[in-house]
Amino acid sequence: MELLRYDHVDITYNGFAAVQDVSFTLEEGEILGVVGESGSGKSTLIKAAMGLLGPAGMVTRGDIWYKGKNLPDLSARELRKINGPEIGMIFQNSGSSFCPIRTVGAQLYEMMTEHKRISKKEFESHAMDMLGKLGFEDGQRILKSYPFELSGGMQQRVGIAAAMLLNPGILLADEPTSALDVSVQKQVVEEMLLVRKTFGTSIILVAHNIGVIGAMADKVLVLKDGKTVEYGDKEQVLTDPKAEYTRALLSAVPKLRRE
C-alpha cells in the first residue's frame, strides 16, 4: 500500500532551485534510500514533507501526497498533528536536537504530551519498553541522563527511540550514521532495520554512504544537482546502474584489496 508520493516536486530557497522535478513513492514497510553527493538536495527533499524548509524554502511545483492530503498545502497547525504521530524524523546529529540542560526523560515526556494525554508513569513504562527494544538494557539510567552524558552512538539511538515513541508509520532519517564511527554505524543500521521489522515502519533514508544504502534499502533514488539521475529497485540501481553518475558514485566506494 502506498503511504507517500512525491509528484514532480520542485523546491527553491529564495528563488534558487534546490530540487527539480523529483517523483517517487514509498510503500508500506519499504525502505527508500536517497543517495547523492553533498548539495544534491537529499535533505531538502525529506524536510519538505514535514514543513521544515525554513522561511527561505518553498515547494514551488508538484505535490507531496500523504493519506489524500497534499502536505505543502497544509497549515502549520495541521502539519503539527501529523509530524510526530504519523511522520517521524531522525536528524543527522540527534544530540544537537536535545536541550543540554534537561534530562532525556523530561524532553521525551514533553514531546509525547504535545500529542496525547499520558501520565508520567505510563510514559516511563512506554519509554522503557521502546529503549529496551532498541538495545538499551539500562533504560532508567538513559531517561535520567543529560544528553551530554551519552556517547554519540547512544544519542543517535535515543533519537531513533524518540522518533518511534508515537509509533509513526513513516520515519525520515537524515544522514543518521554520517557522524558515527564504522562500528557504531553498523549498530544504528541494525536498530533501524529492527524498527522496520518490529513496527512495519516505512523509512526514507538519506545518506551519501553507498554501503549503508546497500545494507538497508529496498529501492534507491539517486540525486545530482537536485534532479533524479536514477530510481528503482536496489539490485538494479546498485549492480546494473544505467546512469554514468551512479556508476561514478559506486566506483568511489573504497574496496579492500587482497594481494
Contacts in CASP RR format, 6 or more apart in sequence:
PFRMAT RR
TARGET T0000
AUTHOR 0000-0000-0000
METHOD contacts of the structure
MODEL  1
MELLRYDHVDITYNGFAAVQDVSFTLEEGEILGVVGESGSGKSTLIKAAM
GLLGPAGMVTRGDIWYKGKNLPDLSARELRKINGPEIGMIFQNSGSSFCP
IRTVGAQLYEMMTEHKRISKKEFESHAMDMLGKLGFEDGQRILKSYPFEL
SGGMQQRVGIAAAMLLNPGILLADEPTSALDVSVQKQVVEEMLLVRKTFG
TSIILVAHNIGVIGAMADKVLVLKDGKTVEYGDKEQVLTDPKAEYTRALL
SAVPKLRRE
1 27 0 8 1.000
1 28 0 8 1.000
2 25 0 8 1.000
2 26 0 8 1.000
2 27 0 8 1.000
2 28 0 8 1.000
3 26 0 8 1.000
3 27 0 8 1.000
3 28 0 8 1.000
3 66 0 8 1.000
3 67 0 8 1.000
3 169 0 8 1.000
3 170 0 8 1.000
3 202 0 8 1.000
4 25 0 8 1.000
4 26 0 8 1.000
4 49 0 8 1.000
4 64 0 8 1.000
4 65 0 8 1.000
4 66 0 8 1.000
4 170 0 8 1.000
4 202 0 8 1.000
4 204 0 8 1.000
5 23 0 8 1.000
5 24 0 8 1.000
5 25 0 8 1.000
5 26 0 8 1.000
5 63 0 8 1.000
5 64 0 8 1.000
5 65 0 8 1.000
5 66 0 8 1.000
6 22 0 8 1.000
6 23 0 8 1.000
6 24 0 8 1.000
6 25 0 8 1.000
6 45 0 8 1.000
6 63 0 8 1.000
6 64 0 8 1.000
6 65 0 8 1.000
7 23 0 8 1.000
7 62 0 8 1.000
7 63 0 8 1.000
7 64 0 8 1.000
7 65 0 8 1.000
8 21 0 8 1.000
8 22 0 8 1.000
8 23 0 8 1.000
8 61 0 8 1.000
8 62 0 8 1.000
8 63 0 8 1.000
9 19 0 8 1.000
9 21 0 8 1.000
9 22 0 8 1.000
9 23 0 8 1.000
9 45 0 8 1.000
9 48 0 8 1.000
9 59 0 8 1.000
9 61 0 8 1.000
9 62 0 8 1.000
9 63 0 8 1.000
9 64 0 8 1.000
10 17 0 8 1.000
10 19 0 8 1.000
10 20 0 8 1.000
10 21 0 8 1.000
10 59 0 8 1.000
10 60 0 8 1.000
10 61 0 8 1.000
10 62 0 8 1.000
11 17 0 8 1.000
11 18 0 8 1.000
11 19 0 8 1.000
11 41 0 8 1.000
11 44 0 8 1.000
11 45 0 8 1.000
11 48 0 8 1.000
11 53 0 8 1.000
11 57 0 8 1.000
11 58 0 8 1.000
11 59 0 8 1.000
11 60 0 8 1.000
12 18 0 8 1.000
12 57 0 8 1.000
12 58 0 8 1.000
12 60 0 8 1.000
13 44 0 8 1.000
13 53 0 8 1.000
13 56 0 8 1.000
13 57 0 8 1.000
13 58 0 8 1.000
14 56 0 8 1.000
14 57 0 8 1.000
15 58 0 8 1.000
15 60 0 8 1.000
17 226 0 8 1.000
18 41 0 8 1.000
18 44 0 8 1.000
18 57 0 8 1.000
18 226 0 8 1.000
19 41 0 8 1.000
19 44 0 8 1.000
19 45 0 8 1.000
19 48 0 8 1.000
19 223 0 8 1.000
19 226 0 8 1.000
20 226 0 8 1.000
20 227 0 8 1.000
21 61 0 8 1.000
21 227 0 8 1.000
21 228 0 8 1.000
22 45 0 8 1.000
22 221 0 8 1.000
22 223 0 8 1.000
22 226 0 8 1.000
22 227 0 8 1.000
22 228 0 8 1.000
23 228 0 8 1.000
24 32 0 8 1.000
24 219 0 8 1.000
24 221 0 8 1.000
24 228 0 8 1.000
24 231 0 8 1.000
26 32 0 8 1.000
26 170 0 8 1.000
26 202 0 8 1.000
26 204 0 8 1.000
27 202 0 8 1.000
28 200 0 8 1.000
28 202 0 8 1.000
29 196 0 8 1.000
29 200 0 8 1.000
29 201 0 8 1.000
29 202 0 8 1.000
29 203 0 8 1.000
30 202 0 8 1.000
30 203 0 8 1.000
30 218 0 8 1.000
30 219 0 8 1.000
31 196 0 8 1.000
31 202 0 8 1.000
31 203 0 8 1.000
31 204 0 8 1.000
31 205 0 8 1.000
31 216 0 8 1.000
31 217 0 8 1.000
31 218 0 8 1.000
31 219 0 8 1.000
32 203 0 8 1.000
32 204 0 8 1.000
32 205 0 8 1.000
32 217 0 8 1.000
32 218 0 8 1.000
32 219 0 8 1.000
32 220 0 8 1.000
32 221 0 8 1.000
33 204 0 8 1.000
33 205 0 8 1.000
33 206 0 8 1.000
33 207 0 8 1.000
33 213 0 8 1.000
33 216 0 8 1.000
33 217 0 8 1.000
33 219 0 8 1.000
33 220 0 8 1.000
33 221 0 8 1.000
34 42 0 8 1.000
34 45 0 8 1.000
34 46 0 8 1.000
34 204 0 8 1.000
34 205 0 8 1.000
34 206 0 8 1.000
34 207 0 8 1.000
34 220 0 8 1.000
34 221 0 8 1.000
34 223 0 8 1.000
35 42 0 8 1.000
35 207 0 8 1.000
35 208 0 8 1.000
35 210 0 8 1.000
35 213 0 8 1.000
35 220 0 8 1.000
35 221 0 8 1.000
35 222 0 8 1.000
35 223 0 8 1.000
35 249 0 8 1.000
36 42 0 8 1.000
36 208 0 8 1.000
36 222 0 8 1.000
36 223 0 8 1.000
36 224 0 8 1.000
36 249 0 8 1.000
37 208 0 8 1.000
37 224 0 8 1.000
37 249 0 8 1.000
38 208 0 8 1.000
39 226 0 8 1.000
40 223 0 8 1.000
40 224 0 8 1.000
40 225 0 8 1.000
40 226 0 8 1.000
41 223 0 8 1.000
41 226 0 8 1.000
42 174 0 8 1.000
42 175 0 8 1.000
42 206 0 8 1.000
42 207 0 8 1.000
42 208 0 8 1.000
42 223 0 8 1.000
43 92 0 8 1.000
43 174 0 8 1.000
43 175 0 8 1.000
43 206 0 8 1.000
44 53 0 8 1.000
45 206 0 8 1.000
45 223 0 8 1.000
46 89 0 8 1.000
46 172 0 8 1.000
46 174 0 8 1.000
46 204 0 8 1.000
46 206 0 8 1.000
47 53 0 8 1.000
47 174 0 8 1.000
48 59 0 8 1.000
48 64 0 8 1.000
48 71 0 8 1.000
48 72 0 8 1.000
49 64 0 8 1.000
49 66 0 8 1.000
49 71 0 8 1.000
49 87 0 8 1.000
49 172 0 8 1.000
50 71 0 8 1.000
50 79 0 8 1.000
50 83 0 8 1.000
50 87 0 8 1.000
50 88 0 8 1.000
50 89 0 8 1.000
50 172 0 8 1.000
51 71 0 8 1.000
51 72 0 8 1.000
51 79 0 8 1.000
51 83 0 8 1.000
52 89 0 8 1.000
53 59 0 8 1.000
59 72 0 8 1.000
63 70 0 8 1.000
63 72 0 8 1.000
64 70 0 8 1.000
64 71 0 8 1.000
64 72 0 8 1.000
65 71 0 8 1.000
66 82 0 8 1.000
66 86 0 8 1.000
66 87 0 8 1.000
66 170 0 8 1.000
67 86 0 8 1.000
71 79 0 8 1.000
71 82 0 8 1.000
74 82 0 8 1.000
81 115 0 8 1.000
83 89 0 8 1.000
84 115 0 8 1.000
84 163 0 8 1.000
84 166 0 8 1.000
84 168 0 8 1.000
85 115 0 8 1.000
85 116 0 8 1.000
85 166 0 8 1.000
85 167 0 8 1.000
85 168 0 8 1.000
86 168 0 8 1.000
86 169 0 8 1.000
86 170 0 8 1.000
87 168 0 8 1.000
87 169 0 8 1.000
87 170 0 8 1.000
87 171 0 8 1.000
87 172 0 8 1.000
88 163 0 8 1.000
88 166 0 8 1.000
88 168 0 8 1.000
88 170 0 8 1.000
88 171 0 8 1.000
88 172 0 8 1.000
89 163 0 8 1.000
89 171 0 8 1.000
89 172 0 8 1.000
89 173 0 8 1.000
89 174 0 8 1.000
90 156 0 8 1.000
90 159 0 8 1.000
90 160 0 8 1.000
90 163 0 8 1.000
90 171 0 8 1.000
90 172 0 8 1.000
90 173 0 8 1.000
90 174 0 8 1.000
90 176 0 8 1.000
91 97 0 8 1.000
91 159 0 8 1.000
91 174 0 8 1.000
91 176 0 8 1.000
92 174 0 8 1.000
92 175 0 8 1.000
92 176 0 8 1.000
92 178 0 8 1.000
92 179 0 8 1.000
93 155 0 8 1.000
93 156 0 8 1.000
93 179 0 8 1.000
94 155 0 8 1.000
94 156 0 8 1.000
94 158 0 8 1.000
94 159 0 8 1.000
94 160 0 8 1.000
94 162 0 8 1.000
94 176 0 8 1.000
95 147 0 8 1.000
95 150 0 8 1.000
95 152 0 8 1.000
95 155 0 8 1.000
95 156 0 8 1.000
95 159 0 8 1.000
97 159 0 8 1.000
98 104 0 8 1.000
98 107 0 8 1.000
98 147 0 8 1.000
98 155 0 8 1.000
98 158 0 8 1.000
99 107 0 8 1.000
99 147 0 8 1.000
100 146 0 8 1.000
100 147 0 8 1.000
100 148 0 8 1.000
101 146 0 8 1.000
102 146 0 8 1.000
103 143 0 8 1.000
103 144 0 8 1.000
103 145 0 8 1.000
103 146 0 8 1.000
104 142 0 8 1.000
104 143 0 8 1.000
104 144 0 8 1.000
104 145 0 8 1.000
104 146 0 8 1.000
104 147 0 8 1.000
104 150 0 8 1.000
104 158 0 8 1.000
105 127 0 8 1.000
105 142 0 8 1.000
105 143 0 8 1.000
105 144 0 8 1.000
107 162 0 8 1.000
108 123 0 8 1.000
108 127 0 8 1.000
108 143 0 8 1.000
108 161 0 8 1.000
108 162 0 8 1.000
108 165 0 8 1.000
109 120 0 8 1.000
109 123 0 8 1.000
109 127 0 8 1.000
111 162 0 8 1.000
111 165 0 8 1.000
112 118 0 8 1.000
112 123 0 8 1.000
112 126 0 8 1.000
112 165 0 8 1.000
112 166 0 8 1.000
113 123 0 8 1.000
115 166 0 8 1.000
116 166 0 8 1.000
118 126 0 8 1.000
124 143 0 8 1.000
126 165 0 8 1.000
127 139 0 8 1.000
127 143 0 8 1.000
127 161 0 8 1.000
127 165 0 8 1.000
128 139 0 8 1.000
128 140 0 8 1.000
128 143 0 8 1.000
130 161 0 8 1.000
130 164 0 8 1.000
130 165 0 8 1.000
131 139 0 8 1.000
131 142 0 8 1.000
131 143 0 8 1.000
131 158 0 8 1.000
131 161 0 8 1.000
132 139 0 8 1.000
133 194 0 8 1.000
133 198 0 8 1.000
134 157 0 8 1.000
134 160 0 8 1.000
134 161 0 8 1.000
134 164 0 8 1.000
134 191 0 8 1.000
134 194 0 8 1.000
134 195 0 8 1.000
135 157 0 8 1.000
135 191 0 8 1.000
136 142 0 8 1.000
136 157 0 8 1.000
136 161 0 8 1.000
142 150 0 8 1.000
142 154 0 8 1.000
142 158 0 8 1.000
147 155 0 8 1.000
147 158 0 8 1.000
150 158 0 8 1.000
151 184 0 8 1.000
152 179 0 8 1.000
152 180 0 8 1.000
152 184 0 8 1.000
153 180 0 8 1.000
153 184 0 8 1.000
153 187 0 8 1.000
153 188 0 8 1.000
156 176 0 8 1.000
156 177 0 8 1.000
156 179 0 8 1.000
156 180 0 8 1.000
156 184 0 8 1.000
156 188 0 8 1.000
157 187 0 8 1.000
157 188 0 8 1.000
157 191 0 8 1.000
160 176 0 8 1.000
160 188 0 8 1.000
160 191 0 8 1.000
160 192 0 8 1.000
160 195 0 8 1.000
163 171 0 8 1.000
164 171 0 8 1.000
164 195 0 8 1.000
164 199 0 8 1.000
164 201 0 8 1.000
167 199 0 8 1.000
168 201 0 8 1.000
169 199 0 8 1.000
169 200 0 8 1.000
169 201 0 8 1.000
169 202 0 8 1.000
170 201 0 8 1.000
170 202 0 8 1.000
170 203 0 8 1.000
170 204 0 8 1.000
171 192 0 8 1.000
171 195 0 8 1.000
171 201 0 8 1.000
171 202 0 8 1.000
171 203 0 8 1.000
171 204 0 8 1.000
172 203 0 8 1.000
172 204 0 8 1.000
172 206 0 8 1.000
173 192 0 8 1.000
173 203 0 8 1.000
173 204 0 8 1.000
173 205 0 8 1.000
173 206 0 8 1.000
174 206 0 8 1.000
175 206 0 8 1.000
175 207 0 8 1.000
175 208 0 8 1.000
176 188 0 8 1.000
176 192 0 8 1.000
176 205 0 8 1.000
176 207 0 8 1.000
177 184 0 8 1.000
177 185 0 8 1.000
177 188 0 8 1.000
177 189 0 8 1.000
177 207 0 8 1.000
177 209 0 8 1.000
177 212 0 8 1.000
178 207 0 8 1.000
178 208 0 8 1.000
178 209 0 8 1.000
180 188 0 8 1.000
185 209 0 8 1.000
185 212 0 8 1.000
189 212 0 8 1.000
189 215 0 8 1.000
189 216 0 8 1.000
192 203 0 8 1.000
192 205 0 8 1.000
192 216 0 8 1.000
193 216 0 8 1.000
195 201 0 8 1.000
195 203 0 8 1.000
196 202 0 8 1.000
196 203 0 8 1.000
203 216 0 8 1.000
205 212 0 8 1.000
205 213 0 8 1.000
205 216 0 8 1.000
205 217 0 8 1.000
207 213 0 8 1.000
210 238 0 8 1.000
210 249 0 8 1.000
210 250 0 8 1.000
210 253 0 8 1.000
211 253 0 8 1.000
213 220 0 8 1.000
213 234 0 8 1.000
213 238 0 8 1.000
214 220 0 8 1.000
214 234 0 8 1.000
214 238 0 8 1.000
217 234 0 8 1.000
218 233 0 8 1.000
218 234 0 8 1.000
219 231 0 8 1.000
219 232 0 8 1.000
219 233 0 8 1.000
219 234 0 8 1.000
219 237 0 8 1.000
220 230 0 8 1.000
220 231 0 8 1.000
220 232 0 8 1.000
220 233 0 8 1.000
220 234 0 8 1.000
220 237 0 8 1.000
220 238 0 8 1.000
221 228 0 8 1.000
221 230 0 8 1.000
221 231 0 8 1.000
221 232 0 8 1.000
222 228 0 8 1.000
222 229 0 8 1.000
222 230 0 8 1.000
222 231 0 8 1.000
222 237 0 8 1.000
222 241 0 8 1.000
222 243 0 8 1.000
222 245 0 8 1.000
222 246 0 8 1.000
222 249 0 8 1.000
223 229 0 8 1.000
224 245 0 8 1.000
229 243 0 8 1.000
229 245 0 8 1.000
229 246 0 8 1.000
230 237 0 8 1.000
230 241 0 8 1.000
230 242 0 8 1.000
230 243 0 8 1.000
230 245 0 8 1.000
230 246 0 8 1.000
231 237 0 8 1.000
237 246 0 8 1.000
238 250 0 8 1.000
241 247 0 8 1.000
241 250 0 8 1.000
END
